């Protein structure tokens, strides 16, 4: 019975990657201290948790590969449940890390003068709405009837009672019908 080429290629890849795995684990394996002592020397709790999770995942993955190599189905072994458990810890650490980074971001400051300006603008808008009978804009619909000027602006009778401003002869407005040429206003 011959071994399929895909299996041989997979074994060759694992064999080529074993030196890299050994090189990555060498500092840990050569250290005379225990793993617990090494972890306790890591000052940051987040990095310490990452160290524990990385080590557990690496060992579980190596054991998973060992079971596959021996021909045992790793899905029926407890190592698969342990890998899933370690993955949940990885996600918890990522969540905590991102939450800590969000907490460190500078929060926008509240500017009291800007807030007061917004409030005053809204209050003035509400007053205009009340004066114009519910419409903030003077442009009204024809079915609303004639627009009533607010009391603060005076009535139409007051406007008729006021004298018209004096306009000198050369300041008089000229009305053009559009048929004649428009005069050049820059000439005197």
C-alpha positions as CSV (number, residue, x, y, z in Angstrom):
1,X,0.0,0.0,0.0
2,X,1.4,3.4,-1.0
3,X,1.0,6.7,0.7
4,X,-0.8,9.4,-1.2
5,X,1.4,12.3,-2.4
6,X,-0.8,14.9,-0.6
7,X,0.0,13.2,2.7
8,X,3.7,13.1,2.0
9,X,3.7,16.8,1.1
10,X,1.8,17.6,4.3
11,X,4.4,15.6,6.4
12,X,7.2,17.4,4.6
13,X,5.7,20.8,5.4
14,X,5.3,19.8,9.1
15,X,8.9,18.5,9.1
16,X,10.1,21.8,7.6
17,X,8.2,23.9,10.2
18,X,9.4,21.9,13.2
19,X,12.7,23.8,13.4
20,X,10.8,27.1,13.4
21,X,8.6,25.9,16.2
22,X,11.6,24.7,18.2
23,X,13.3,28.0,17.6
24,X,10.2,29.9,18.9
25,X,10.0,27.7,22.0
26,X,13.7,27.5,22.7
27,X,13.9,30.6,24.9
28,X,11.1,29.2,27.0
29,X,12.5,25.7,27.1
30,X,16.1,26.8,27.9
31,X,15.1,29.1,30.7
32,X,15.8,27.4,34.1
33,X,12.8,29.1,35.7
34,X,9.3,27.5,35.6
35,X,6.6,28.9,33.4
36,X,4.9,30.3,36.4
37,X,8.0,32.3,37.4
38,X,8.4,33.6,33.9
39,X,4.8,34.7,33.8
40,X,5.1,36.4,37.2
41,X,8.0,38.4,35.9
42,X,5.7,40.0,33.2
43,X,4.6,43.3,34.9
44,X,1.5,44.0,32.7
45,X,-1.5,41.8,33.5
46,X,-2.7,42.0,29.9
47,X,0.6,40.8,28.5
48,X,0.7,38.1,31.2
49,X,-2.7,36.8,30.1
50,X,-1.6,36.9,26.5
51,X,1.5,34.8,27.4
52,X,-0.6,32.2,29.2
53,X,-3.1,32.0,26.3
54,X,-0.4,31.8,23.7
55,X,1.4,29.0,25.5
56,X,-1.8,27.0,26.1
57,X,-2.8,27.4,22.5
58,X,0.6,26.4,21.2
59,X,0.7,23.2,23.4
60,X,-2.9,22.2,22.5
61,X,-2.1,22.7,18.8
62,X,1.0,20.6,19.0
63,X,-0.8,17.9,20.9
64,X,-3.6,18.1,18.2
65,X,-1.0,17.6,15.5
66,X,0.5,14.7,17.5
67,X,-2.9,12.9,17.7
68,X,-3.4,13.4,13.9
69,X,0.0,12.0,13.3
70,X,-0.8,8.9,15.4
71,X,-4.0,8.4,13.5
72,X,-6.3,9.3,16.4
73,X,-9.3,11.4,15.6
74,X,-8.7,14.7,17.5
75,X,-12.4,15.7,17.3
76,X,-13.1,12.8,19.8
77,X,-10.3,13.9,22.2
78,X,-10.5,16.5,25.0
79,X,-7.9,18.6,23.3
80,X,-10.5,19.9,20.9
81,X,-12.6,21.2,23.8
82,X,-9.5,22.8,25.3
83,X,-8.6,24.5,22.1
84,X,-12.1,26.0,22.0
85,X,-11.8,27.1,25.6
86,X,-8.5,28.8,24.9
87,X,-10.1,30.6,21.9
88,X,-12.8,32.0,24.2
89,X,-10.0,33.4,26.4
90,X,-8.3,34.9,23.3
91,X,-11.6,36.7,22.4
92,X,-12.0,37.9,26.0
93,X,-8.5,39.4,26.0
94,X,-9.1,41.1,22.7
95,X,-12.3,42.6,24.0
96,X,-10.7,43.9,27.1
97,X,-7.7,45.2,25.2
98,X,-10.0,47.1,22.7
99,X,-12.1,48.5,25.6
100,X,-9.0,49.7,27.4
101,X,-7.8,51.4,24.2
102,X,-11.2,53.1,23.9
103,X,-11.0,54.3,27.5
104,X,-7.6,55.9,26.8
105,X,-8.8,57.9,23.9
106,X,-9.4,61.6,24.7
107,X,-13.0,62.4,25.1
108,X,-14.4,65.5,23.4
109,X,-14.7,68.4,25.7
110,X,-18.0,70.3,26.2
111,X,-17.8,73.9,25.3
112,X,-20.3,75.8,27.4
113,X,-20.4,78.8,25.1
114,X,-21.2,76.7,22.1
115,X,-23.9,74.8,24.0
116,X,-25.4,78.1,25.1
117,X,-25.4,79.4,21.5
118,X,-27.3,76.3,20.3
119,X,-29.9,76.7,23.1
120,X,-30.4,80.4,22.5
121,X,-30.8,79.7,18.7
122,X,-33.4,77.1,19.4
123,X,-35.3,79.3,21.8
124,X,-35.3,82.1,19.3
125,X,-36.6,79.8,16.6
126,X,-39.4,78.7,18.9
127,X,-40.3,82.3,19.6
128,X,-40.5,83.0,15.9
129,X,-42.7,80.0,15.3
130,X,-45.1,81.2,18.0
131,X,-45.2,84.8,16.5
132,X,-45.9,83.5,13.0
133,X,-48.6,81.1,14.1
134,X,-46.6,77.9,14.0
135,X,-44.5,78.6,11.0
136,X,-40.9,79.6,11.6
137,X,-40.4,80.9,8.0
138,X,-42.4,84.0,6.8
139,X,-43.2,82.1,3.5
140,X,-46.7,80.9,4.0
141,X,-49.0,78.7,2.0
142,X,-51.9,80.4,0.2
143,X,-54.5,78.5,2.2
144,X,-53.0,79.9,5.4
145,X,-54.4,83.3,4.6
146,X,-52.6,86.6,4.7
147,X,-49.5,86.7,6.9
148,X,-49.7,88.7,10.1
149,X,-46.7,90.7,11.0
150,X,-45.6,90.0,14.6
151,X,-46.2,92.8,17.1
152,X,-42.4,93.4,17.5
153,X,-42.2,94.5,13.8
154,X,-45.2,96.9,13.9
155,X,-48.3,96.7,11.9
156,X,-49.0,97.8,8.3
157,X,-50.8,100.9,9.6
158,X,-47.7,101.9,11.5
159,X,-45.7,101.6,8.3
160,X,-48.1,103.9,6.5
161,X,-47.9,106.5,9.3
162,X,-44.1,106.7,9.1
163,X,-42.7,109.3,6.7
164,X,-40.8,107.9,3.7
165,X,-37.1,108.6,3.7
166,X,-36.0,111.5,1.6
167,X,-34.3,110.5,-1.6
168,X,-32.3,112.9,-3.6
169,X,-32.9,113.3,-7.3
170,X,-29.9,111.4,-8.5
171,X,-30.6,108.5,-6.1
172,X,-34.0,107.8,-7.5
173,X,-34.5,104.3,-8.8
174,X,-35.1,103.9,-12.5
175,X,-37.3,101.2,-13.8
176,X,-36.4,99.6,-17.1
177,X,-38.8,97.7,-19.2
178,X,-36.0,95.5,-20.6
179,X,-36.3,96.9,-24.1
180,X,-33.8,99.7,-23.7
181,X,-30.1,99.4,-23.1
182,X,-29.0,99.1,-19.5
183,X,-26.9,102.2,-18.6
184,X,-23.4,101.8,-17.4
185,X,-23.5,102.6,-13.7
186,X,-19.7,103.1,-13.5
187,X,-19.9,106.3,-15.6
188,X,-20.7,109.6,-13.9
